[in-house]
Every structure is written in C-alpha cells, then in structure tokens.
Amino acid sequence: MQIRARQSHTGEKKVSFKKCRLKDFGQEGWNQNETYANSSGWMGGGHDQGQWCNQVANSFIASRQVGPLSTWTKVTSGEENHKDTWGHVTYKYSCTVKVSWDPLYFEREDARCGTVEQ
C-alpha cells in the first residue's frame, strides 16, 4: 500500500491518503475472465449462430451467478447442417464465448480511502 504525504506550510501534521479502488475512479478491466464453449446438438431451422452464442453466454452467466456487471464476447462460432433422405435439414451450432465479470476499478489516492497522520 503506497501513501503520499501532503505537506502543510502552517506546521500542522502531514496527512497521507491511502490508495484504494472505487467505482467512481472508473473501470480499467475485469477481475474474472473465463472462456466457455458449448454445442447445440441437432435442431430444426429457424435458428442461427448469433442466437446460439447468446444462449451459451446467458447460460454461463446464470449457472455461475455472475450478475449484471458482466460482459461477453464471441471467440468462435460454427454451424453444421445435415439433410435427411426426405430433404429435412437440421443444424448444429457451436460457440465459444469469453465472459468477463467482477469489475476492476482504477486505483488512486483519495481521502475516501482513509488517511494516515504523520
């Protein structure tokens, strides 16, 4: 923990502010990141890779109880299709997402972090 002294020209004690991370300081990144992949299995038409990736990300977020302060990005996605002898086409989607949560806020010296008299 670093502290900075503020000097007084009136002979008072020096006051140092501790460093801490507060939401007000802005976000510099995330404390938690995880990559997760899943496949849909064969399904009928009317779906697409984007829908499947949304489902994969939302499933991960719900199962890990990540909460609303999170974000996700698509890493990869894919689609396979199969036509049976009657001409019916089924699809299988795959998606890998990177989910980030637990915001990491910038660190700085501030009176709200606490003070130390010297």
FENPEDA-V595612 format. One record per residue. RES is the residue in one letter. PSI is psi in radians with two decimals (NA if undefined). Layout:
RES & PSI
RES & PSI
//
This chain:
M & 2.15
Q & 2.54
I & 2.70
R & 2.33
A & 2.43
R & 2.09
Q & 2.50
S & 2.42
H & 0.01
T & 0.12
G & 0.07
E & 2.89
K & 2.62
K & 2.46
V & 2.27
S & 2.42
F & 2.32
K & 2.80
K & 2.52
C & 3.07
R & 2.13
L & 2.61
K & -0.65
D & -0.38
F & -0.17
G & 2.82
Q & 2.31
E & -0.20
G & -2.63
W & 2.52
N & -0.49
Q & 2.33
N & 2.42
E & 2.45
T & 2.36
Y & 2.38
A & 2.59
N & 2.73
S & 2.58
S & -0.39
G & 2.99
W & 2.34
M & 2.81
G & 3.07
G & 3.06
G & 0.07
H & 3.00
D & 3.03
Q & -0.68
G & -0.77
Q & -0.74
W & -0.72
C & -0.69
N & -0.77
Q & -0.74
V & -0.84
A & -0.81
N & -0.63
S & -0.78
F & -0.84
I & -0.75
A & -0.76
S & -0.51
R & -0.04
Q & 0.83
V & -0.71
G & 3.10
P & -0.38
L & 1.30
S & 2.91
T & 2.81
W & 2.69
T & 2.60
K & 2.27
V & -0.93
T & 2.78
S & 2.78
G & 2.89
E & 2.34
E & 2.67
N & 2.74
H & 2.29
K & 2.19
D & -3.13
T & -0.35
W & 0.03
G & 0.07
H & 2.20
V & 2.32
T & 2.75
Y & 2.63
K & 2.15
Y & 2.57
S & 2.63
C & 2.44
T & 2.24
V & 2.67
K & 2.08
V & 2.32
S & 2.41
W & 3.09
D & 1.43
P & 2.46
L & 2.01
Y & 2.69
F & 2.62
E & 2.39
R & 2.92
E & 2.38
D & 2.57
A & -0.53
R & -0.29
C & -0.24
G & 2.77
T & 2.78
V & 2.17
E & 2.46
Q & NA
//
